[in-house]
Amino acid sequence: MFIRRKQAGFSLVELVIVVVILGVIAAVAIPRLSRGARTAGQNTLKASLAEMRSAIELFAAEHEGKYPDADIANQLTMFTDIAGDNPSATASGTSIYGPYLKEIPIIPVGTRKGKNGIFTTDQTTIPGGLATDGWWYNTDTHEIKANLPDADTDIDGVKYNTY
């Protein structure tokens, strides 16, 4: 009499079932993950704008209602006097206010991704100007926006420069 040993292993049917299950899981998970990567940039842009807008308001609160001018990058990242002038890397004498940001954030999305310069309404004829800077600051209304063309939109079709 022969004793038949059952061989260990998986049958072809079992392997096919496992592969099909993994395929279904991948079909559901991958689009969700890629959508998360696409929205990460727009969420970073919104956070950077909120941070810069708060810094501008804090600057105005400490400088007797005076908002940053065309020298906004230095005024937000360095120490200044009560008038918002004389930016300095270290606090000294009357330059005791600030800094409000460690550095100007970079644009995380769009055609100017990686840029962190600030173009202001006071700068009308600088070389490259509007086309190369990441941010746009209106010195009259104290509004800051992403300096991106209307063609740069998020996944919902909203223009980044309207955030």
C-alpha positions as CSV (number, residue, x, y, z in Angstrom):
1,M,0.0,0.0,0.0
2,F,1.2,3.4,-1.0
3,I,1.0,6.3,1.3
4,R,0.5,9.4,-0.8
5,R,2.1,12.5,0.6
6,K,0.4,15.7,-0.2
7,Q,2.8,18.1,-1.7
8,A,3.2,21.5,-0.1
9,G,2.6,24.6,-2.2
10,F,-0.1,26.6,-4.0
11,S,-2.2,25.5,-6.9
12,L,-2.4,27.6,-10.0
13,V,-6.0,28.6,-9.2
14,E,-4.9,29.9,-5.8
15,L,-2.1,32.0,-7.3
16,V,-4.5,33.5,-9.9
17,I,-7.0,34.5,-7.2
18,V,-4.2,36.2,-5.2
19,V,-3.0,38.1,-8.3
20,V,-6.5,39.2,-9.1
21,I,-7.1,40.5,-5.6
22,L,-3.8,42.4,-5.6
23,G,-4.8,43.9,-9.0
24,V,-8.1,45.1,-7.7
25,I,-6.5,46.7,-4.6
26,A,-3.9,48.4,-6.8
27,A,-6.6,49.7,-9.2
28,V,-8.3,51.4,-6.2
29,A,-5.3,52.6,-4.3
30,I,-3.0,54.1,-7.0
31,P,-5.4,56.8,-8.3
32,R,-6.0,57.9,-4.7
33,L,-2.3,58.1,-4.0
34,S,-1.5,60.1,-7.2
35,R,-4.3,62.5,-6.4
36,G,-2.8,63.1,-3.0
37,A,0.6,63.9,-4.6
38,R,-1.1,66.4,-6.9
39,T,-2.9,68.2,-4.1
40,A,0.2,68.4,-1.9
41,G,1.6,71.2,-4.0
42,Q,-1.6,73.3,-3.8
43,N,-1.9,72.7,-0.1
44,T,1.7,73.8,0.4
45,L,0.9,77.0,-1.7
46,K,-2.1,77.7,0.5
47,A,0.0,77.3,3.7
48,S,2.8,79.5,2.3
49,L,0.3,82.2,1.4
50,A,-1.2,82.0,4.9
51,E,2.2,82.2,6.5
52,M,3.2,85.2,4.4
53,R,-0.1,87.0,5.0
54,S,0.3,86.6,8.7
55,A,3.9,87.9,8.6
56,I,2.7,91.0,6.7
57,E,0.0,91.6,9.3
58,L,2.4,91.1,12.2
59,F,4.8,93.5,10.5
60,A,2.1,96.2,10.3
61,A,1.0,95.6,13.9
62,E,4.6,96.1,15.2
63,H,5.3,99.1,12.9
64,E,2.4,101.3,13.9
65,G,0.2,100.3,11.0
66,K,2.8,100.7,8.3
67,Y,2.9,97.8,5.9
68,P,6.0,96.5,4.0
69,D,7.0,98.4,0.9
70,A,9.0,97.3,-2.2
71,D,11.7,96.0,0.2
72,I,9.3,93.4,1.5
73,A,11.7,90.4,1.3
74,N,14.2,92.1,3.6
75,Q,11.6,93.6,5.8
76,L,10.0,90.2,6.6
77,T,13.2,88.2,6.9
78,M,15.5,90.7,8.8
79,F,15.3,93.1,11.8
80,T,14.1,96.6,11.1
81,D,13.5,99.8,13.0
82,I,10.0,101.2,13.9
83,A,9.6,102.7,10.4
84,G,10.3,99.4,8.8
85,D,13.7,100.7,7.4
86,N,17.3,99.7,7.9
87,P,17.0,95.9,7.5
88,S,19.7,94.1,9.5
89,A,20.6,90.5,9.9
90,T,21.0,91.1,13.7
91,A,19.1,93.2,16.2
92,S,20.9,96.3,16.9
93,G,20.2,99.8,18.1
94,T,16.7,100.7,16.9
95,S,16.4,97.7,14.5
96,I,14.7,95.4,17.0
97,Y,11.5,94.4,15.1
98,G,11.3,91.1,13.3
99,P,12.2,88.9,11.6
100,Y,8.8,87.6,10.7
101,L,9.9,84.8,8.4
102,K,13.0,82.7,8.3
103,E,13.0,82.9,4.6
104,I,10.6,83.7,1.7
105,P,9.0,80.4,0.8
106,I,9.3,79.0,-2.7
107,I,6.5,78.5,-5.1
108,P,5.7,74.8,-5.0
109,V,3.6,74.5,-8.2
110,G,3.2,75.9,-11.7
111,T,5.5,77.4,-14.2
112,R,7.5,79.3,-11.6
113,K,8.0,76.3,-9.3
114,G,11.1,76.8,-7.1
115,K,11.1,80.6,-7.3
116,N,10.9,82.8,-4.2
117,G,11.5,86.3,-5.4
118,I,8.8,88.9,-4.7
119,F,7.7,91.3,-7.5
120,T,6.0,94.4,-6.2
121,T,3.8,97.0,-7.8
122,D,6.6,99.5,-7.2
123,Q,8.8,97.6,-9.6
124,T,7.7,98.3,-13.2
125,T,10.9,98.1,-15.2
126,I,13.3,95.7,-13.6
127,P,15.0,93.2,-15.9
128,G,13.0,89.9,-15.9
129,G,10.6,91.3,-13.3
130,L,7.2,89.8,-13.3
131,A,8.2,86.9,-15.4
132,T,10.8,85.5,-13.0
133,D,9.6,86.1,-9.5
134,G,7.5,83.6,-7.5
135,W,5.3,86.0,-5.6
136,W,3.5,89.3,-6.4
137,Y,2.9,91.9,-3.7
138,N,0.7,94.9,-4.1
139,T,2.2,97.7,-2.0
140,D,-1.1,99.7,-2.2
141,T,-3.5,97.0,-1.0
142,H,-0.9,94.9,0.9
143,E,-2.1,91.8,-0.9
144,I,0.3,88.9,-1.8
145,K,-0.4,86.3,-4.3
146,A,1.4,83.5,-6.3
147,N,2.9,85.2,-9.4
148,L,1.6,82.6,-11.8
149,P,-0.1,82.9,-15.1
150,D,-3.9,82.2,-15.4
151,A,-3.0,78.9,-17.2
152,D,-1.6,77.5,-14.0
153,T,-4.5,75.8,-12.2
154,D,-5.1,73.2,-9.6
155,I,-6.8,69.9,-10.2
156,D,-10.2,71.6,-9.8
157,G,-9.4,74.2,-12.4
158,V,-8.9,77.0,-9.9
159,K,-6.2,79.5,-10.9
160,Y,-3.3,79.4,-8.4
161,N,-3.0,83.2,-8.6
162,T,-6.5,83.5,-7.1
163,Y,-5.7,81.7,-3.8
